[in-house]
Amino acid sequence: MDFPTVDSAGHRRWLLAAGLYNLVWGAVVVLLPDLIPRLAGLEPFVGPARGIWQCLGMVIGVFGVGYLCASLDPVRHWPITLVGLLGKVFGPIGFVWCAARGEIPWSFGWTILTNDLLWWIPFGLVLRDAWRSSTQDDVHLPVLTRGEAMAIAVDQHGTDLIELSRSRRLLVVFLRHFGCTFCREAIADLVRGESDLRRRGVTIVVVHMASEPEAAGFLAANGAGDWHRVSDPRRRIHAAFGLTRGSFAGLFGPMVWWRGTQALAKGHGAGQPVGDPLQMPGVFVVHRGRIEAEFRHRSAGDRPDYGSMVEAAAT
């Protein structure tokens, strides 16, 4: 099935308009803080409320800079649009909540129309086309069997998974994109457990979605520079192992947010996505070209017990 052509020019115009709108709105709130309250029939903010109002204007202006950057390549920079849309959804919800409690007058709600509701459809279309665009490269490629996938899964030294697994047991870890805090947590877990895995005769192989130079630098910076690594930017090897894109709950559910908060608090960090942010990870124990144990993540925040997997495979 072919997807419709992405309307890049239209997306750019909408994001450019959103960027300019936010910059103007933010500048008005910072420089003329009394203007918008008066237009809404309110008394000007005073004291701490005035400072908070001007800080809000500054934040809105910063979002404008983000939209201008996203307008250069809307599909590639879709995370900026996603963050913006979330703000434009939760903002009205927060307004209704506060207005119903009498904390904000309903007359102030006219700002919701131009600040939030106007942008729901164009931002949603950007995200829809970003999703579609991310699948187009692979749409006409034949699906590989696992054996075929292992034969083309070549590490940085030119050795495929079948050959690597002839003399040793492999722990093949399909990572999420390098910007994901769960990917970084998984690497840290593997680094801590590597000596124990080696004692058991197990070699770590990571399959990633970045280029080889990107992976070499990233893994080296995280203490894993000597691991075998396989680049799979088109996710053909992922597909052969039954790893797909995650569901909404599996990527953005409450437990994912909770686990993400825990991982960030432990210092694993986050960054720019390198690869498909929707791709789910998985772990496989491979020996002599056969899969002895497997773990497919149902949630991006799942945390496999690598040692237990190896122990189960060896029995």
Steps between C-alpha positions, in 0.01 A plus 500: 500500500635842406449791737390843376772752425607700803393864475838637611435850365169525686654372821784750471256788457296400803807457720643828376169669584496335844856614565429862407174499696671371813783751470256790467275375780795439730647844427167671573462319833857583605511860379132598538375275780181701559370488142353148477335504847331830412374356169350214702329747734732431792700718729874493423702244690701634794766368731619141452215428257639763264844335506352157436297642210812647342692175553218320319545744212868418488425125486249553220759699308756219541248256354480736204872454439444124511223515241716710270775238524248220437370681190835436329420126489161423661518122464851469639435737791163354595587472875484882525153494348394219734608697808319805365180304436507350848522850643210611283289208623585516869484882507124516432440214743684694769307817416160327529606345831609833647204695359255246643658557841468877465876555486492648146207688343334325204545817293870422480413191297502688169877462503458122478354533149808655340764365736391137499195379308604662170812284485359159587427390143816630326726366775314169493551477122874559542518212748287275279727555201812456713367157602422410139832624373686284752351185344538584132862390460416141594161463338622315189781298659447123537468370855803297603497171685699489823770295331529752217506785750781338702698452180483870409542620860869582467696662782767771471760233423303348213384187687134397490294372794499140378879489487536679835264254667681185378757500781327706767161585638382850403281740691351698211349824631286711268528853639256785481621822341811649662311803631272281711568486874402130499763428235762665719375314805522169312860571399589588860339174621697301244827674587449410867419139417755449222767331712249243627376435146856447379563247777204307366645510149248753372584780257290816474382613156291814466279576202434870455335735251784751462792506260817314597697822578215632717475170687876475548516843662187457710588155636860599570377798701285262705772245575397251231738584216630143459159333459399341173247731338270463202349797317136457389371848406223360280391262777494192277680288760264632766201392291643152439531451877137606545575842648252767392402853588341535840141577588406832656482339845831322446675825409314768697299319770512600869748226591732610220501855637564368851786279386640783292497730801689237700759451223554873462535541876781241494689711249441305179394814317329545164583658167416545135343187346739311271275246329128434520370619841198270465701180453480253787810317626556134579762252624594159359745229606646349183727195473608325181248696301211397726299718736505345848316772693324824413344804662283741305422825676130565544590840646792725414574506872533123545830399659608143413707287735784408263665259738180301549448481125847356448456255788167378359652458154791296632283245681 
